[in-house]
């Protein structure tokens, strides 16, 4: 048994060493395709730029050819300007099926002059209801800002312009779900969600403001490519190529923790872990665990 185990470890190690896990400076032409609404979107700038468009006919969405397990997924996004009420610009990772994993950024539009709501969520084995929402400390429609999902065997961290806004730690040893068994594709879309997005659906889309356009730029997937179940071991193996497994990424630095606290103290507007009425005081088990 010991000999067999050592042989298995050696095979995994060799496979991981030979595995090309990092993809840097991905290209919209080469790495994504339009899953819907291609006639409402366009790629330009040698594949580094993409505009998603929503009008009264349809919205639009793209997704990557590849799926990933662990790494850092970055996107520069400039959100719909002006009266964006009822629109949602989504940027997220997701696997498929009823028991899918998912990590979300969603930007809920609002009436002119009012701030966007940045909605985050995470699903494990098809279970979500882990929403946290924030107002942004800048106007996200004036320029591009970096939105990054950093994901490793220890935690998921959401970043905005290199500032951590949320952490979800791995407590699988305590039977709390964590997304580490399924590869996820990268998705982005712009769509009509005026039945819920703005003030709970009270404010509808003003189609006289259409078409609505969200800009995406310099998609970057520094991540481990999913090659089936063997990737569960390959992508988590602590080797140099799997840089996200380095001890430095196991926990936020003191500086990052300070920035996280600043965001959450000043800009957080909803936390599922404090919505006792919604969950009848039966709170998710991770809510009582340290996340940072």
N, C-alpha and C positions, 0 to 999 in steps of 0.2 A: 504493500500500500504506500509506504513512504517513497519507494523508488518510482512508482507510478505518478505520485504527486509531484516529485521533483521533475519528472519528464514533462508533465503538463505545464509546470511553471516555465520550464526552459522553452517549450514551444510558444507559449504566450509571449515570453520576453523576446524571442527571435522575431516573431510576427510583428510585435509592436515596434521593434527597432527598424524593421524594413518598411514600416507603414508610413506613407506620406500623409501626415495628419493636418498640416496647416495650409490654408488657402488664403493668400494675402491679396488685397486689392481686387476683389471679385468684380465682374463686369456684367451689367444688366443684359447686354446682348448674349453673352456666352453662358451665363449662369442662371438666368431666370426666363420665364415665359409667362405670357398673359393667360391667366386661367379664366378670365371673363372680361368683357368690355374692351377688347383690343382696339376697337374703332374709336374709343374715347381716350386713348392714352398714346404716348409716344416716347421713344428712347432717342437720346441725342448725345452730343458731346463725346463721341467715340465710345459710347456705351457706359459712360460714367454718370449720366443724368437720366432721370425718368420723371415724367409728369403723369400723375393720375388725374383723371377728369371725371366729374359727375355732372350730368344734366338731367332734364326731366324724362329722358329716354332710359338711361342706364348709368351705372357707376363703372368701376374698373378695378381689377386686381391682378397682382403678379405673385408668382411663387418660384422658389428655386427648384432646379432639377435635382440637386443633391439634398439628402438629409444629413443632419449632424448630431453628434452626441458629445457635448462638452466643448468649451472654447469661449470665444468672445465674438458676438455678432453685433456689428456697428452699422448705423445708418445715419446720414445727415438728412434732416427733414425740415422743410419749410411748409407750415400749415396753411390751410385755406384762409385768405385774408377777408376782412370786412364782415358782413353778416353771414356767418357760417352756421347759424342755428339749424339743428336737425341733421347735420352732416357728421360722419365719423371717419377719421383717418386712422386706420389700424396698421400696426406693425407688430408682428408676433411670430413665435415659433410654435409648431404644432405637429404631432403625429396624427395618425388617422384611426378611425374605428370608435366603437362605443366606449372603450377604455383608454382613450387617448390622453397624452400629456400635452400641456400647452403653457406658454409663458407669454404674457400680453403687455403691450403698450396700446392704449386706445385714446385718441384725442377727441373729446366731445366738443363740437362747435357751439358757438353762442352768438347772441345778438351783437351787433356792432358796438364796440367799446367795452364789452364785458369780457372777462378772461376765459380762456379755454379751461376745461377740466381734463387733467391727465389721469386716466383710469388704468390701473394695473390689476392683474389677476394671475393666478397660477392654478392649473389643473393637474391632478395626478390620478391616473387610472380612471379618467372620466369624471372625477369629482373636483368641482371648482368652489364657488362661493367664498373666495378668499380675496375679495376686492379691497384695494386701498386707492384713494383718490387724492390728488394734489392740484393746487393752483400753481402755475409757473411764475417764477420771479422775473420773467422777461416776456416780451411780446414774441411768440413763436412764429408769427406770420411775416416779420420784417426780414429775417435772415435765416440761414440754415443753422441748426443746432444738432449736436451729436447725441443720439439715443442708443445706448449700448446695453445688451443683455449679456452678462458674464455668468457662465454656468460651469461648475466643476463638481466633482463628487462630494464636495463639502457644503456647497451653498449655491443659490441663485442670487445674483445682485443686479439690480436695475440701476443704471447710471444715466445722468443727464449732464452733458458737457463735463464728464469725468467726476461728477459729484454723485456719490451713492445716495439714492432716495429710499431704497427698500432692500431688505435681505430676507431670504427664506432659507433656513438652514436644514441640513439633512438630519432627521431624527428617525430614519427607518428602523434603527435598532429598537425604537420604542413604538413601532407599528404605526408611525405617522408617514403618510405618503411622500415620496420624493421622486422627481423625474430622472431616473438614471438607467432605465431599461429599454427605452425606445428612441430611435432616431427621429429628429424633428426637422421638417422643412421650414424655410423662412417665407413668410407671407407679408404682403402689404396691400391695402385696398382703401378705396374711398367710396363710401356708399351712403344711401339714404336710410337714416335711423331715426326719423323724426317722430316715431311712435314712442321713443323713450329717451333719446340722447340729451335733449335740452329741457331742463326743468321738468323732467319726468314725462316728456312728450307734450307739454303744454304749448311750447313754441315750435311751430312747424317751419319747414323749409320755405323760404321766399324764392320761388323759381325765377322771379324777375332778376335775381342776382346771378343766375346761372350763365355760363358754366362755372363750376367750382373747380379749382385746380390746387393740388398739393404736389410740391416738388420733393423728389428724392435724389440723393447724390452720394456717390462714393460708398456704395454698399461694400462692406468688408467682413468676410467670414474667416476669421482666424480660428478655425475650429476643426474638429476631428470628423472626417467624413464617415458616415454610417455605411458599413458593409455587411449588415445583418447581425445576428446575435453575437458573433465573435467580437464585434466592436464594443460590446459591454465590457470586455476585458482589455482590449487594445486601447481604447480611448481613456480608460481610467488608470492604465499602468504608469507608475511614476518614473518616467524617463524624460530626458531633456526635450525630446520632440513634443511631448505632452506638457508644455510649459505651464498649463493651468493646474497641474497637479503639484506644482512647487509649493513648499510650506508657506511661502509669502502670501499665497492666495487662500489659505485656510481661514483667515480672519481679516477683517478690515484693520488697517493701521489706526493709530490714535488720531491722526489728522483726518482720515476718512470718517472715523466715528464721530468726530466733532462736526464735520460737514453734514453727515447724516442727521445728527440731532438738530442742527440748525434748520434743515429742510422740514423735518417732521414737526418741529415746534412752531414753525412759522407758516408753512404752506400745505400741510396735510389737512384735508377736509372730511375724510371718511376713512374708518378703519374697521374692518369686519370683526376684529378682536374686541371692539368696545360696543358693538351693536347688540346689546343684550336682549332687547325687545325682539329683534328679528329672529334670533336663534333661541328664544325662550330660555335664556341663561344656560343653554347647553353649548358652551363655546368649544370651538375647535381645539384639540389638545395642544397644538403648537403655540397657541396664544399664551400659554403659561410657561413657555420655554424661552430662554435667551436666544435672540436672533443675531446679535451683533458681536 
